[in-house]
Amino acid sequence: MFSNFLKSLTQPDPKPLDDGDARLALTALLVRIARTDGDYSAAEIARIDRISTNRYGLDATAASQLRAQAETLESEAPDTVRFTRAIKDSVPYEHRIGVIEALWAVALADGSRDQDEDAIVRMASSFLGVNDVDSAMARQRVAK
């Protein structure tokens, strides 16, 4: 279903994503974070939908549809590197910090910090070119 999209992400020099593809890539990354601990909870799903609603101005139905597409993409995608590379290439640094906040919001949505989720958020931060200090500050903002 998403073979062309995935193919574009695996190119040696990927083109910047258009807004729709960037939304899909970010949402798929959020789904990947949520699924990392093996418990894709209702709280995490609700948080992903809320992020899409707030970040993209979507209504509840459109946010749910975007998440459903992202769930499929995430399950077909080979690894996290391709998602983060696509987002990094299409999003300025200051907006990538917002991406990290969204990742932490999903990772913390179930009320607990999981080592696997922490590790993948830290890895995604690194791949997105966001330094450890900015990532830690993003986590602290979300945790409040």
Secondary structure, 3 states (H helix, E strand, C coil): CCHHHHHHHCCCCCCCCCHHHHHHHHHHHHHHHHHCCCCCCHHHHHHHHHHHHHHHCCCHHHHHHHHHHHHHHHHHCCCHHHHHHHHHHHCCHHHHHHHHHHHHHHHCCCCCCCHHHHHHHHHHHHHCCCCHHHHHHHHHHHHC
